[in-house]
Amino acid sequence: MTQTPPLRSPLPRADRLGGLDGLRAIAVGLVLGYHLFPGWLPGGFLGVDVFFAISGFLITTLLLREHRSTGRIALRHFWKRRARRLLPALGLVLVVSTSLALLADRDLLVGIGRQIAGAALFVSNWTSIAAGSDYFARDAPELFRHTWSLAIEEQYYIVLPLLLLLVLRIRGRFARALPLAVVGAVSALLMAVLAGAGADPTRVYFGSDTHVFGLALGAALALIAAPRPAAPVAESLSGHGPPGRVAQLALTAAAATGLGVLGWLAATLREGSAESFTWGFQLATAAALLTVWAVSRPAARIGRALDAQPLRWIGERSYGIYLWHWPLLLLATAALGGWPAHLVGAVTLAASVGIAALSYRFVEEPVRRFGLRRSLVLALRRARAAPRQRWAPALVGLALALAVPTTVVAVATAPEQSSAADAVARGKAARDAEQPGAGTGAGEGADGRAPDAAQERTDAGPVQPEGPDLTAIGDSVMLASLPELEQRFPGIAVDAEVSRGLGVGVEIAAQQADAGALRPVLLVGLGTNGPIDPAELEALRTAAAGRQIVLVNAHGERDWIPGVNQELDAYADAHRGVVVADWDATITAAPAEALAGDGIHPNPSGGERYAESVERALSALQQPGEGMGFSVPRR
């Protein structure tokens, strides 16, 4: 019987760069904390930039070792190694996740053909930009949105060996590093400049030109830290011997400083904010590079500390954990609808780590070391030699046998847009179908009464406001409810749009007030897309100029929504003439089909409940101690 060769590490242990596996574990931990447990790590997305810095440094170091050992860089073999490292796990994620999405939630299949092609060809960042995807929107998350970072890495690794072949002709390590340092500096500056000029945040975040600086600067650091030609391979960073006591303390302090900066940014930086683009990503990259340099020095104790189990175990599987966590989060959210977000996150975390461990053991490592064809042969030999272990290759084979044709079906039958988009489109169609004078803006209402005339008071006493008495300003949730609002409040003036926040609503209210178009009661539903500043609520009340205000609270699995609803309740409690329409409680008690698949936008029955919550708030507004009374002349 032929002996099956064991799976050995491709590099001698002495040649390993210390601390990088542990740093990978920290990086993937930041990303998991950010995605799986909303609100815990607002800046955890910076873990991707830590990966960029590590990867740029590590891959360049390996290429330099090859050049130093053989006098050349074998481009074909380099790209072959990269394909073996990345494609098996990625392919498994693509087909299995797509198949599960077909069963769990068809909304996740919108644009799936483009997503799979972009991920498999490592161009998903540019295909997403071309498709107009919004990375920072939570309304329609894409199943493979997270592969943008793999795309940037692999695009860079097509170019990197070619650049190294050129710069290695230059004498002096700093001179060699200069071109790559310039590439990194220009990329970092371009991100800040484009963001400051108002460019689309997704374009800035996804662009290979604007987000490659971590990889380029990591490569530059590897060139600077490369050993002298006469130095042994083990002294792979500085060409000097193992650091002494003072140097060890300095390295530990440097790593602690870098990790401390990363921790501070992860706890405070907001995704998509101006500061993240102008200095946040750049500072995080600098901190990551400082840490990479410190922990990877030969014999650095801080590097050995970071390589301790279980950090090293997680770091070695961090690629698979990163690949699996995002689609599994979306699938778990769809399958476990109604579960608290932290429980969904915990289930996703356990599944991501478990599946990544199996993928690493039975798919990634065998293919990386032996290639696809030989790995299959070895798996069959192992199964014959150890019948009890046949379950592993059988399980992988069964998963692929089922997932590949199911993926084809999913791509062929994918919906053109999500159910949430359908709900919003229904509202847009109703808005666009309205005729002049139907009560959509300034001017007369449905009963011919001018807005200012509706503010007159008579001796009739308080009455319930009607459609012509209402100006409504809202976001996509209000827009999706527009047909039901108009049915219940004929003549209501609605100005609602997708992805709108309270700040924009304040500006619209002020403009309508200046134009004399703001009606006696102002209805505002703008808490879905981000936190609310109490100062904005005060500015809204100022713009309303004494008019009564109904604030519609928010509903959805977004980390800021509980805070938004608390702010609205507190403001209404503190100000007479302001009440809250409790849309959150109303829709929570409704059947699941009242909402679209995203759990945020209402279907027709949900729109009816939206209008009901507004009607109850208008009634409360007329109660003693709640509002200031409302009376209009009846004609």
VEXDREN-2710 file (C-alpha; in Angstrom, 1 decimal):
% VEXDREN-2710
k/r/px/py/pz
1/MET/0.0/0.0/0.0
2/THR/1.3/3.5/-0.9
3/GLN/2.2/5.6/2.0
4/THR/0.2/8.9/2.1
5/PRO/2.6/11.9/2.7
6/PRO/1.8/14.0/5.8
7/LEU/0.8/17.6/5.5
8/ARG/3.8/19.6/6.5
9/SER/4.3/23.3/6.9
10/PRO/5.7/24.8/3.6
11/LEU/8.3/26.9/5.5
12/PRO/10.8/25.9/8.1
13/ARG/9.7/27.1/11.5
14/ALA/12.8/29.3/11.8
15/ASP/11.8/31.2/8.7
16/ARG/8.3/32.1/10.0
17/LEU/7.7/35.8/10.8
18/GLY/6.7/36.0/14.4
19/GLY/3.5/37.6/15.6
20/LEU/1.7/37.9/12.3
21/ASP/-0.7/35.0/12.9
22/GLY/-1.7/36.6/16.2
23/LEU/-2.1/40.0/14.6
24/ARG/-4.3/38.4/11.9
25/ALA/-6.5/37.0/14.7
26/ILE/-6.8/40.5/16.2
27/ALA/-7.7/41.9/12.7
28/VAL/-10.4/39.4/12.0
29/GLY/-11.7/39.9/15.6
30/LEU/-12.2/43.6/14.9
31/VAL/-14.1/42.8/11.7
32/LEU/-16.3/40.2/13.5
33/GLY/-17.0/42.5/16.4
34/TYR/-18.1/45.2/14.0
35/HIS/-20.3/43.1/11.8
36/LEU/-21.7/40.5/14.2
37/PHE/-22.3/42.6/17.3
38/PRO/-23.5/46.1/16.1
39/GLY/-22.5/48.9/18.4
40/TRP/-19.7/47.1/20.2
41/LEU/-16.9/48.2/17.9
42/PRO/-18.0/51.1/15.7
43/GLY/-14.6/51.2/14.0
44/GLY/-14.0/47.5/13.8
45/PHE/-14.1/47.7/9.9
46/LEU/-10.4/48.9/10.2
47/GLY/-9.5/45.2/10.7
48/VAL/-9.4/45.0/6.9
49/ASP/-6.7/47.7/6.8
50/VAL/-4.7/45.7/9.3
51/PHE/-5.0/42.7/6.9
52/PHE/-3.7/44.9/4.1
53/ALA/-0.7/46.0/6.0
54/ILE/0.2/42.4/7.1
55/SER/-0.4/41.0/3.6
56/GLY/1.7/43.7/1.9
57/PHE/4.6/43.1/4.3
58/LEU/4.4/39.3/4.3
59/ILE/4.0/38.7/0.6
60/THR/6.8/41.1/-0.2
61/THR/9.1/39.5/2.4
62/LEU/8.5/36.1/0.8
63/LEU/9.2/37.4/-2.7
64/LEU/12.4/39.0/-1.4
65/ARG/13.5/35.7/0.1
66/GLU/12.9/33.9/-3.2
67/HIS/14.9/36.6/-5.1
68/ARG/17.7/36.4/-2.5
69/SER/17.8/32.6/-2.7
70/THR/17.5/32.1/-6.5
71/GLY/18.3/35.5/-8.0
72/ARG/14.9/35.7/-9.6
73/ILE/11.1/35.8/-8.9
74/ALA/9.1/33.1/-10.7
75/LEU/6.0/35.0/-11.6
76/ARG/4.0/32.0/-12.9
77/HIS/4.7/30.1/-9.7
78/PHE/3.9/33.1/-7.5
79/TRP/0.5/33.6/-9.1
80/LYS/-0.1/29.8/-9.0
81/ARG/0.5/29.8/-5.3
82/ARG/-1.8/32.7/-4.8
83/ALA/-4.6/30.9/-6.7
84/ARG/-4.1/27.8/-4.7
85/ARG/-4.2/29.8/-1.5
86/LEU/-7.4/31.7/-2.3
87/LEU/-9.6/30.0/-4.8
88/PRO/-10.6/26.7/-3.1
89/ALA/-12.0/28.4/0.0
90/LEU/-13.6/31.2/-2.0
91/GLY/-15.2/28.8/-4.5
92/LEU/-16.7/26.8/-1.6
93/VAL/-18.1/29.9/0.0
94/LEU/-19.6/31.2/-3.2
95/VAL/-21.5/28.0/-4.1
96/VAL/-22.6/27.0/-0.6
97/SER/-23.8/30.4/0.4
98/THR/-25.7/31.0/-2.8
99/SER/-27.4/27.7/-2.5
100/LEU/-28.4/28.4/1.1
101/ALA/-29.7/31.9/0.1
102/LEU/-32.0/30.3/-2.4
103/LEU/-33.6/28.5/0.5
104/ALA/-33.4/31.2/3.2
105/ASP/-34.2/34.5/1.5
106/ARG/-34.4/35.3/-2.2
107/ASP/-33.7/38.9/-1.5
108/LEU/-30.1/37.9/-1.0
109/LEU/-29.9/36.8/-4.6
110/VAL/-30.4/40.2/-6.1
111/GLY/-27.4/40.8/-8.4
112/ILE/-25.9/37.4/-7.4
113/GLY/-24.6/36.7/-10.9
114/ARG/-22.6/39.9/-10.9
115/GLN/-21.4/39.3/-7.3
116/ILE/-20.2/35.7/-8.1
117/ALA/-18.4/36.8/-11.2
118/GLY/-16.8/39.8/-9.5
119/ALA/-15.6/37.7/-6.5
120/ALA/-14.3/34.8/-8.6
121/LEU/-12.3/37.2/-10.9
122/PHE/-11.2/39.4/-8.0
123/VAL/-12.8/42.5/-9.5
124/SER/-15.8/42.8/-7.1
125/ASN/-14.8/46.2/-5.9
126/TRP/-15.1/47.7/-9.4
127/THR/-18.2/45.7/-10.4
128/SER/-20.0/47.0/-7.2
129/ILE/-19.0/50.6/-8.0
130/ALA/-20.2/50.2/-11.6
131/ALA/-23.5/48.7/-10.3
132/GLY/-24.0/51.7/-8.0
133/SER/-23.9/49.6/-4.9
134/ASP/-23.9/51.5/-1.6
135/TYR/-21.5/49.8/0.8
136/PHE/-22.7/51.9/3.7
137/ALA/-26.5/51.2/3.2
138/ARG/-28.1/48.6/5.4
139/ASP/-31.3/48.3/3.3
140/ALA/-30.0/45.7/0.7
141/PRO/-26.9/44.0/1.9
142/GLU/-25.2/41.9/-0.8
143/LEU/-24.2/38.3/0.0
144/PHE/-20.6/38.7/-1.2
145/ARG/-20.1/42.4/-0.6
146/HIS/-17.1/41.7/1.7
147/THR/-15.0/40.3/-1.2
148/TRP/-14.1/43.8/-2.3
149/SER/-11.0/43.6/-0.1
150/LEU/-9.9/40.3/-1.7
151/ALA/-10.2/42.0/-5.1
152/ILE/-8.0/44.9/-4.1
153/GLU/-5.4/42.5/-2.7
154/GLU/-5.2/40.3/-5.8
155/GLN/-5.2/43.2/-8.2
156/TYR/-2.2/44.5/-6.3
157/TYR/-0.5/41.1/-6.4
158/ILE/-0.7/41.0/-10.1
159/VAL/1.4/44.2/-10.2
160/LEU/3.6/43.7/-7.1
161/PRO/6.1/41.2/-8.4
162/LEU/6.6/43.2/-11.6
163/LEU/7.3/46.3/-9.5
164/LEU/9.8/44.3/-7.3
165/LEU/11.7/43.2/-10.4
166/LEU/12.2/46.8/-11.2
167/VAL/13.0/48.3/-7.8
168/LEU/15.4/45.5/-7.0
169/ARG/17.7/46.9/-9.7
170/ILE/18.1/50.0/-7.4
171/ARG/20.9/49.9/-4.9
172/GLY/20.0/50.6/-1.2
173/ARG/17.0/49.4/0.7
174/PHE/15.5/52.9/1.3
175/ALA/15.9/53.8/-2.4
176/ARG/14.2/50.5/-3.3
177/ALA/11.3/51.2/-0.9
178/LEU/10.8/54.8/-2.2
179/PRO/8.7/54.0/-5.3
180/LEU/6.3/51.8/-3.2
181/ALA/6.2/54.3/-0.4
182/VAL/5.2/57.0/-3.0
183/VAL/2.5/54.7/-4.4
184/GLY/1.1/54.3/-0.8
185/ALA/1.3/58.0/0.0
186/VAL/-0.5/59.0/-3.2
187/SER/-3.2/56.4/-2.6
188/ALA/-3.7/57.6/1.0
189/LEU/-3.8/61.3/-0.2
190/LEU/-6.2/60.5/-3.0
191/MET/-8.7/58.9/-0.6
192/ALA/-8.6/62.1/1.6
193/VAL/-8.9/64.4/-1.4
194/LEU/-11.8/62.6/-3.1
195/ALA/-13.7/62.2/0.1
196/GLY/-13.2/65.9/0.9
197/ALA/-14.4/66.8/-2.6
198/GLY/-17.7/65.0/-2.0
199/ALA/-17.0/61.8/-4.0
200/ASP/-19.3/58.8/-3.5
201/PRO/-18.1/57.2/-0.2
202/THR/-18.4/53.7/-1.8
203/ARG/-16.2/54.7/-4.7
204/VAL/-13.6/56.0/-2.3
205/TYR/-13.8/53.0/0.0
206/PHE/-13.8/50.4/-2.8
207/GLY/-11.4/52.0/-5.2
208/SER/-8.1/50.1/-5.8
209/ASP/-6.5/53.5/-6.4
210/THR/-7.8/55.0/-3.1
211/HIS/-7.4/52.0/-0.8
212/VAL/-4.2/50.3/-1.8
213/PHE/-1.9/52.2/0.5
214/GLY/-1.8/49.6/3.3
215/LEU/-0.6/47.0/0.8
216/ALA/1.9/49.4/-0.8
217/LEU/3.3/50.7/2.5
218/GLY/3.5/47.2/3.9
219/ALA/5.6/46.2/0.8
220/ALA/7.8/49.3/1.4
221/LEU/8.4/48.3/5.0
222/ALA/9.4/44.9/3.9
223/LEU/12.0/46.4/1.6
224/ILE/13.4/48.7/4.3
225/ALA/13.5/45.8/6.8
226/ALA/15.1/43.3/4.4
227/PRO/18.3/41.7/5.7
228/ARG/21.7/42.7/4.4
229/PRO/23.0/40.4/1.6
230/ALA/25.4/38.7/4.0
231/ALA/22.9/38.2/6.8
232/PRO/21.4/34.8/7.5
233/VAL/17.8/34.1/6.5
234/ALA/16.7/33.9/10.2
235/GLU/17.7/37.6/10.5
236/SER/15.1/38.4/7.9
237/LEU/14.2/41.9/9.0
238/SER/17.1/43.9/10.2
239/GLY/20.3/42.0/9.5
240/HIS/21.2/42.3/13.2
241/GLY/21.2/39.7/16.0
242/PRO/18.5/39.0/18.4
243/PRO/17.4/42.1/20.3
244/GLY/18.7/42.7/23.8
245/ARG/16.7/43.6/26.9
246/VAL/16.3/47.3/26.0
247/ALA/15.5/46.5/22.4
248/GLN/12.9/44.0/23.6
249/LEU/11.2/46.6/25.8
250/ALA/11.3/49.1/22.8
251/LEU/9.7/46.5/20.5
252/THR/7.0/45.7/23.1
253/ALA/6.3/49.4/23.6
254/ALA/6.1/49.9/19.8
255/ALA/3.6/47.0/19.4
256/ALA/1.6/48.2/22.4
257/THR/1.4/51.7/20.9
258/GLY/0.3/50.4/17.6
259/LEU/-2.3/48.1/19.1
260/GLY/-3.5/50.9/21.4
261/VAL/-4.1/53.2/18.5
262/LEU/-6.0/50.5/16.7
263/GLY/-8.1/49.8/19.7
264/TRP/-8.9/53.5/20.2
265/LEU/-9.9/53.9/16.5
266/ALA/-11.9/50.7/16.6
267/ALA/-13.9/52.0/19.6
268/THR/-14.5/55.5/18.2
269/LEU/-14.2/55.9/14.5
270/ARG/-17.5/55.9/12.5
271/GLU/-17.8/54.0/9.2
272/GLY/-18.3/56.3/6.2
273/SER/-17.5/59.5/8.2
274/ALA/-15.4/62.3/6.9
275/GLU/-12.7/61.7/9.5
276/SER/-12.4/58.0/8.6
277/PHE/-11.4/59.0/5.0
278/THR/-9.3/62.0/5.8
279/TRP/-7.1/60.5/8.5
280/GLY/-8.8/57.4/10.1
281/PHE/-7.7/54.8/7.6
282/GLN/-4.3/56.3/7.2
283/LEU/-3.7/56.4/11.0
284/ALA/-4.9/52.8/11.4
285/THR/-2.5/51.7/8.6
286/ALA/0.4/53.5/10.3
287/ALA/-0.4/51.8/13.6
288/ALA/-0.7/48.4/11.9
289/LEU/2.7/48.9/10.2
290/LEU/4.3/49.8/13.4
291/THR/2.9/46.7/15.1
292/VAL/3.9/44.5/12.2
293/TRP/7.5/45.7/12.3
294/ALA/7.7/45.3/16.1
295/VAL/6.2/41.8/16.4
296/SER/8.0/40.3/13.3
297/ARG/11.6/41.2/14.4
298/PRO/13.7/38.1/14.9
299/ALA/13.3/36.7/18.4
300/ALA/11.0/39.5/19.5
301/ARG/9.2/38.4/22.6
302/ILE/6.1/40.4/21.8
303/GLY/5.9/38.4/18.6
304/ARG/6.1/35.1/20.4
305/ALA/3.4/36.4/22.8
306/LEU/1.0/37.2/19.9
307/ASP/1.7/33.8/18.4
308/ALA/0.4/32.0/21.4
309/GLN/-2.6/29.7/21.1
310/PRO/-5.4/30.3/20.5
311/LEU/-4.4/33.5/18.6
312/ARG/-2.2/31.6/16.2
313/TRP/-4.9/29.0/15.6
314/ILE/-7.4/31.8/14.7
315/GLY/-4.9/33.7/12.7
316/GLU/-4.1/30.7/10.5
317/ARG/-7.8/30.3/9.7
318/SER/-8.6/34.0/9.5
319/TYR/-9.0/34.0/5.8
320/GLY/-11.8/31.4/6.0
321/ILE/-13.4/33.0/9.0
322/TYR/-13.5/36.3/7.1
323/LEU/-14.9/34.7/4.0
324/TRP/-17.7/32.8/5.8
325/HIS/-18.8/35.3/8.4
326/TRP/-20.6/37.8/6.2
327/PRO/-22.8/35.5/4.1
328/LEU/-23.5/33.4/7.2
329/LEU/-24.6/36.6/9.1
330/LEU/-27.1/37.5/6.3
331/LEU/-28.4/33.9/6.2
332/ALA/-28.7/33.6/9.9
333/THR/-30.5/37.0/10.1
334/ALA/-33.0/35.7/7.5
335/ALA/-33.4/32.3/9.1
336/LEU/-33.6/33.6/12.7
337/GLY/-35.9/36.6/12.1
338/GLY/-37.0/38.1/15.4
339/TRP/-34.0/36.9/17.4
340/PRO/-32.0/39.5/19.2
341/ALA/-29.1/40.8/17.2
342/HIS/-26.4/39.6/19.7
343/LEU/-27.8/36.0/19.6
344/VAL/-27.8/36.0/15.8
345/GLY/-24.2/37.3/16.0
346/ALA/-23.2/34.6/18.4
347/VAL/-24.7/31.8/16.2
348/THR/-22.9/33.3/13.2
349/LEU/-19.6/33.5/15.1
350/ALA/-19.8/29.8/16.1
351/ALA/-20.7/28.7/12.6
352/SER/-18.1/30.9/10.9
353/VAL/-15.2/29.5/13.1
354/GLY/-16.4/25.9/12.8
355/ILE/-16.9/25.9/9.0
356/ALA/-13.6/27.8/8.5
357/ALA/-11.8/25.2/10.6
358/LEU/-13.2/22.4/8.4
359/SER/-12.4/24.3/5.2
360/TYR/-8.9/24.9/6.4
361/ARG/-8.2/21.3/7.3
362/PHE/-9.9/19.5/4.4
363/VAL/-9.9/22.0/1.5
364/GLU/-7.5/24.9/1.9
365/GLU/-4.3/23.3/3.2
366/PRO/-4.4/20.2/1.0
367/VAL/-4.9/22.3/-2.2
368/ARG/-2.3/24.9/-1.1
369/ARG/0.4/22.2/-0.5
370/PHE/-0.3/19.6/-3.2
371/GLY/-2.6/21.2/-5.8
372/LEU/-6.2/20.3/-6.6
373/ARG/-5.7/17.1/-8.5
374/ARG/-3.1/15.6/-6.1
375/SER/-5.2/16.6/-3.1
376/LEU/-8.2/14.6/-4.5
377/VAL/-5.9/11.6/-5.0
378/LEU/-4.5/11.9/-1.5
379/ALA/-8.0/12.3/0.0
380/LEU/-9.1/9.1/-1.7
381/ARG/-6.1/7.2/-0.4
382/ARG/-6.6/8.5/3.1
383/ALA/-10.3/7.4/3.0
384/ARG/-9.3/3.9/1.9
385/ALA/-6.6/3.7/4.5
386/ALA/-8.8/5.1/7.3
387/PRO/-12.5/4.3/6.7
388/ARG/-13.5/6.2/9.8
389/GLN/-12.2/9.4/8.2
390/ARG/-14.2/9.0/5.0
391/TRP/-16.9/11.4/6.3
392/ALA/-14.7/14.5/5.7
393/PRO/-14.1/14.2/1.9
394/ALA/-17.6/12.7/1.5
395/LEU/-19.1/15.7/3.2
396/VAL/-17.2/18.2/1.0
397/GLY/-18.0/16.2/-2.1
398/LEU/-21.7/16.0/-1.2
399/ALA/-21.8/19.8/-0.5
400/LEU/-20.3/20.6/-3.9
401/ALA/-22.5/18.0/-5.7
402/LEU/-25.6/19.7/-4.3
403/ALA/-24.4/23.3/-4.3
404/VAL/-23.1/23.7/-7.8
405/PRO/-26.4/22.9/-9.6
406/THR/-28.3/24.8/-7.0
407/THR/-26.1/27.8/-7.5
408/VAL/-26.9/27.7/-11.3
409/VAL/-30.6/27.7/-10.5
410/ALA/-30.2/30.6/-8.0
411/VAL/-28.4/32.7/-10.6
412/ALA/-30.9/31.9/-13.3
413/THR/-33.9/32.7/-11.1
414/ALA/-32.6/35.6/-9.1
415/PRO/-35.0/38.5/-8.7
416/GLU/-34.2/41.8/-10.3
417/GLN/-34.7/43.7/-7.0
418/SER/-35.3/43.0/-3.4
419/SER/-38.7/43.0/-1.7
420/ALA/-37.6/46.2/0.1
421/ALA/-36.9/47.8/-3.2
422/ASP/-40.3/46.7/-4.4
423/ALA/-42.0/48.3/-1.4
424/VAL/-40.2/51.6/-2.0
425/ALA/-40.9/51.4/-5.7
426/ARG/-44.6/51.1/-4.9
427/GLY/-44.4/54.3/-2.9
428/LYS/-42.5/56.1/-5.7
429/ALA/-45.1/55.0/-8.2
430/ALA/-47.9/56.4/-6.0
431/ARG/-45.9/59.7/-5.6
432/ASP/-45.2/60.0/-9.4
433/ALA/-48.9/59.3/-10.2
434/GLU/-50.2/62.2/-8.1
435/GLN/-51.7/65.0/-10.0
436/PRO/-51.2/68.8/-9.3
437/GLY/-53.4/69.9/-6.4
438/ALA/-53.4/66.4/-4.8
439/GLY/-51.6/67.7/-1.8
440/THR/-48.0/66.7/-2.5
441/GLY/-46.3/70.0/-1.7
442/ALA/-46.9/73.7/-1.4
443/GLY/-50.2/75.2/-2.6
444/GLU/-53.8/74.2/-1.9
445/GLY/-54.9/71.0/-0.4
446/ALA/-57.5/68.6/-1.7
447/ASP/-60.3/70.6/-0.3
448/GLY/-59.1/73.9/-1.8
449/ARG/-58.0/75.3/1.5
450/ALA/-54.6/77.1/1.5
451/PRO/-52.1/76.0/4.1
452/ASP/-52.1/79.3/6.0
453/ALA/-55.9/79.4/6.1
454/ALA/-55.9/76.1/7.9
455/GLN/-54.1/77.7/10.8
456/GLU/-57.1/79.9/11.6
457/ARG/-58.9/79.1/14.9
458/THR/-62.7/79.2/15.4
459/ASP/-65.0/78.6/18.4
460/ALA/-65.5/75.0/17.3
461/GLY/-62.8/73.7/19.6
462/PRO/-60.1/71.1/19.1
463/VAL/-60.6/68.7/16.2
464/GLN/-58.6/65.9/14.6
465/PRO/-56.2/67.2/11.9
466/GLU/-57.0/65.9/8.4
467/GLY/-54.9/65.4/5.3
468/PRO/-54.8/69.1/4.2
469/ASP/-53.6/70.0/7.6
470/LEU/-50.5/67.7/7.4
471/THR/-47.0/68.2/6.0
472/ALA/-45.0/65.0/6.1
473/ILE/-41.2/64.7/5.6
474/GLY/-39.7/61.3/5.7
475/ASP/-37.3/58.6/4.5
476/SER/-37.9/55.4/2.5
477/VAL/-40.1/53.9/5.2
478/MET/-42.5/56.8/4.9
479/LEU/-42.2/56.6/1.1
480/ALA/-43.1/52.9/1.1
481/SER/-46.2/53.8/3.3
482/LEU/-47.2/56.6/1.0
483/PRO/-50.3/54.9/-0.6
484/GLU/-51.7/54.1/2.8
485/LEU/-51.0/57.5/4.2
486/GLU/-52.8/59.1/1.3
487/GLN/-55.7/56.8/1.6
488/ARG/-56.1/57.5/5.3
489/PHE/-55.3/61.3/5.1
490/PRO/-56.4/62.5/1.6
491/GLY/-54.6/65.7/0.7
492/ILE/-51.6/65.1/2.9
493/ALA/-48.4/66.7/1.5
494/VAL/-45.6/64.1/1.6
495/ASP/-41.9/64.8/0.8
496/ALA/-40.2/61.4/1.3
497/GLU/-37.0/60.0/-0.2
498/VAL/-34.5/57.1/0.2
499/SER/-31.5/57.4/2.6
500/ARG/-32.6/60.6/4.2
501/GLY/-31.6/61.7/7.7
502/LEU/-33.0/64.2/10.1
503/GLY/-30.5/67.0/9.1
504/VAL/-32.0/67.0/5.6
505/GLY/-35.5/67.0/7.0
506/VAL/-34.7/70.1/9.1
507/GLU/-33.6/72.0/5.9
508/ILE/-36.7/70.9/4.0
509/ALA/-39.0/72.1/6.9
510/ALA/-37.2/75.4/7.1
511/GLN/-37.5/75.9/3.3
512/GLN/-41.2/75.1/3.3
513/ALA/-41.8/77.4/6.3
514/ASP/-40.0/80.3/4.5
515/ALA/-42.1/79.6/1.4
516/GLY/-45.4/79.6/3.4
517/ALA/-46.0/76.0/2.5
518/LEU/-45.6/74.4/5.9
519/ARG/-49.0/73.2/7.2
520/PRO/-50.3/73.3/10.8
521/VAL/-49.1/69.8/11.7
522/LEU/-45.6/68.6/10.8
523/LEU/-45.1/64.8/10.5
524/VAL/-41.5/63.7/10.5
525/GLY/-40.2/60.1/10.0
526/LEU/-36.4/60.3/9.7
527/GLY/-34.9/57.9/12.3
528/THR/-34.1/54.9/10.1
529/ASN/-30.8/55.9/8.5
530/GLY/-28.6/57.1/11.4
531/PRO/-28.4/58.5/14.9
532/ILE/-30.3/61.6/15.9
533/ASP/-28.7/64.6/17.5
534/PRO/-31.0/66.4/20.0
535/ALA/-29.8/69.7/18.5
536/GLU/-31.4/68.6/15.2
537/LEU/-34.7/68.1/17.0
538/GLU/-34.5/71.5/18.4
539/ALA/-33.7/73.0/15.0
540/LEU/-36.7/71.1/13.6
541/ARG/-39.0/72.7/16.3
542/THR/-37.6/76.1/15.5
543/ALA/-38.2/75.6/11.8
544/ALA/-41.8/74.5/12.6
545/ALA/-42.4/77.9/14.2
546/GLY/-45.1/76.9/16.7
547/ARG/-46.7/74.2/14.6
548/GLN/-47.5/70.8/16.1
549/ILE/-45.0/68.0/15.5
550/VAL/-45.5/64.3/15.2
551/LEU/-42.2/62.3/15.3
552/VAL/-42.5/58.8/13.8
553/ASN/-40.0/56.5/15.6
554/ALA/-37.9/53.8/13.8
555/HIS/-38.0/50.1/13.5
556/GLY/-35.3/47.7/12.3
557/GLU/-32.2/45.7/13.3
558/ARG/-29.8/48.6/13.2
559/ASP/-27.6/49.4/16.2
560/TRP/-28.6/53.1/16.4
561/ILE/-32.4/52.6/16.3
562/PRO/-32.9/52.0/20.0
563/GLY/-31.0/55.3/20.7
564/VAL/-33.0/57.1/18.1
565/ASN/-36.3/56.0/19.7
566/GLN/-35.1/57.0/23.2
567/GLU/-34.2/60.5/21.9
568/LEU/-37.6/60.9/20.3
569/ASP/-39.4/59.9/23.4
570/ALA/-37.4/62.1/25.6
571/TYR/-37.8/65.1/23.4
572/ALA/-41.6/64.6/23.1
573/ASP/-41.9/64.2/26.9
574/ALA/-40.1/67.5/27.4
575/HIS/-42.0/69.6/24.8
576/ARG/-45.6/70.4/24.6
577/GLY/-47.1/70.1/21.1
578/VAL/-44.7/67.2/20.2
579/VAL/-45.8/63.6/20.2
580/VAL/-44.3/60.3/19.0
581/ALA/-46.1/58.0/16.6
582/ASP/-45.0/54.6/17.8
583/TRP/-44.4/52.8/14.5
584/ASP/-41.9/50.5/16.2
585/ALA/-44.4/49.0/18.7
586/THR/-47.2/48.9/16.1
587/ILE/-45.2/47.0/13.5
588/THR/-43.5/44.7/16.1
589/ALA/-47.0/43.4/17.0
590/ALA/-47.9/42.8/13.3
591/PRO/-47.3/39.6/11.3
592/ALA/-43.9/39.1/9.6
593/GLU/-45.4/39.6/6.1
594/ALA/-46.3/43.2/7.0
595/LEU/-42.6/44.0/6.3
596/ALA/-40.3/43.4/3.3
597/GLY/-37.5/40.9/3.6
598/ASP/-35.2/43.5/5.2
599/GLY/-37.5/43.8/8.2
600/ILE/-37.6/47.6/7.8
601/HIS/-39.8/48.7/4.9
602/PRO/-43.5/48.1/5.0
603/ASN/-45.6/46.1/2.5
604/PRO/-49.2/47.3/2.0
605/SER/-50.4/45.8/5.3
606/GLY/-47.4/47.3/7.0
607/GLY/-48.2/50.7/5.4
608/GLU/-51.7/50.5/6.9
609/ARG/-50.1/50.1/10.4
610/TYR/-47.8/53.0/9.7
611/ALA/-50.8/55.2/8.9
612/GLU/-52.6/53.8/12.1
613/SER/-49.6/54.8/14.3
614/VAL/-49.8/58.3/12.8
615/GLU/-53.5/58.6/13.4
616/ARG/-53.2/57.5/17.0
617/ALA/-50.4/60.1/17.5
618/LEU/-52.6/62.8/16.0
619/SER/-55.4/61.9/18.4
620/ALA/-52.9/62.0/21.3
621/LEU/-51.8/65.4/20.1
622/GLN/-55.3/66.8/20.9
623/GLN/-55.4/65.4/24.5
624/PRO/-55.0/67.8/27.4
625/GLY/-51.4/67.9/28.5
626/GLU/-50.1/66.4/25.2
627/GLY/-50.7/69.0/22.5
628/MET/-52.0/72.6/22.4
629/GLY/-55.3/71.8/20.8
630/PHE/-56.1/72.1/17.1
631/SER/-59.0/73.7/15.4
632/VAL/-59.6/74.7/11.7
633/PRO/-62.5/76.2/9.9
634/ARG/-64.7/73.6/8.2
635/ARG/-66.1/74.4/4.8
END
